[in-house]
């Protein structure tokens, strides 16, 4: 299924952020990758409180992107529920349990030194 008209990276990002808010994802961080990496335009990192919530956040996000925007996503790690990676092609989403997120510290890898992360409430 081809992406719906208007499902550019900004449209995808907006739907992703609203989906994460609807599902009560915590500590949502948005990282702009444009001009920094060819892997995508944006990266979003967030946490769920448990393996069940992490898997549910990821599953609902993939479903909403498909139904609302016609965007198909690749998903890795949903069965384990510690760290789920969702790749839309333009936006990469990482959903972590807090302990796993702290261990890998992806924000530190992708944000320039001294730059604060853009956190959504």
FENQUIVEN-V62071 format. One record per residue. RES is the residue in one small letter. PHI is phi in radians with two decimals (999 if undefined). PSI is psi in whole degrees, -180 to 180 (NA if undefined). NEAR is the number of other ideal C-beta (glycine too) atoms within 10 Angstrom. Layout:
res	phi	psi	near
RES	PHI	PSI	NEAR
RES	PHI	PSI	NEAR
This chain:
res	phi	psi	near
x	999	127	7
x	-1.36	149	8
x	-1.04	144	17
x	-1.17	153	11
x	-1.01	133	9
x	1.58	2	10
x	-1.57	49	18
x	-1.29	-179	12
x	-1.09	-36	17
x	-1.20	-40	13
x	-1.13	-44	18
x	-1.07	-46	26
x	-1.04	-45	20
x	-1.06	-43	11
x	-1.20	-38	19
x	-1.09	-48	27
x	-1.10	-39	19
x	-1.20	-38	13
x	-1.10	-44	19
x	-1.10	-39	22
x	-1.15	-44	13
x	-1.03	-36	12
x	-1.66	11	18
x	1.08	38	11
x	-1.14	149	26
x	-1.92	154	14
x	0.86	55	14
x	-1.34	126	20
x	-2.15	132	20
x	-1.91	129	18
x	-2.14	124	20
x	-1.45	117	14
x	-1.75	-3	17
x	-1.03	128	9
x	1.43	-6	7
x	-1.90	-30	12
x	-2.70	150	12
x	-1.56	0	7
x	-1.29	-19	11
x	2.99	175	19
x	-1.55	-33	21
x	-2.43	154	20
x	-2.21	137	23
x	-2.15	131	24
x	-2.15	134	23
x	-2.63	172	25
x	-2.19	151	21
x	-2.09	156	25
x	-1.34	-21	13
x	-2.59	168	11
x	-1.07	-37	16
x	-1.12	-44	10
x	-1.19	-40	18
x	-1.01	-49	27
x	-1.10	-40	19
x	-1.17	-42	17
x	-1.01	-47	26
x	-1.13	-46	26
x	-1.10	-45	15
x	-1.15	-38	14
x	-1.09	-47	26
x	-1.06	-43	21
x	-1.11	-44	12
x	-1.15	-41	17
x	-1.10	-41	23
x	-1.18	-49	13
x	-1.30	-40	9
x	-1.45	-36	15
x	-2.10	-8	20
x	1.26	22	14
x	-1.68	122	23
x	-1.59	138	13
x	-2.11	150	20
x	-1.67	137	11
x	-2.22	135	15
x	-2.28	139	12
x	1.56	5	18
x	-1.13	-35	17
x	-1.13	-38	9
x	-1.33	-40	13
x	1.37	10	21
x	-1.57	-40	16
x	-2.62	114	20
x	-1.95	130	25
x	-1.88	129	16
x	-2.13	123	23
x	-2.08	115	15
x	-1.63	-5	25
x	1.74	-42	15
x	-1.81	-30	19
x	-2.25	134	25
x	-1.93	128	24
x	-2.06	131	30
x	-2.00	125	22
x	-2.03	118	30
x	-2.04	156	25
x	-1.34	147	20
x	-0.96	-40	14
x	-1.15	-38	9
x	-1.24	-40	18
x	-1.08	-43	23
x	-1.09	-39	10
x	-1.12	-47	11
x	-1.47	-29	13
x	0.83	54	10
x	-1.06	-34	16
x	-0.99	-41	18
x	-1.15	-31	9
x	-1.26	-36	9
x	-1.73	-20	18
x	-1.64	137	16
x	-1.05	151	6
x	-0.96	132	5
x	1.47	-9	5
x	-1.53	130	10
x	-1.40	146	8
x	-1.28	148	15
x	-1.47	108	12
x	-1.83	133	12
x	-1.60	141	15
x	-1.33	NA	4
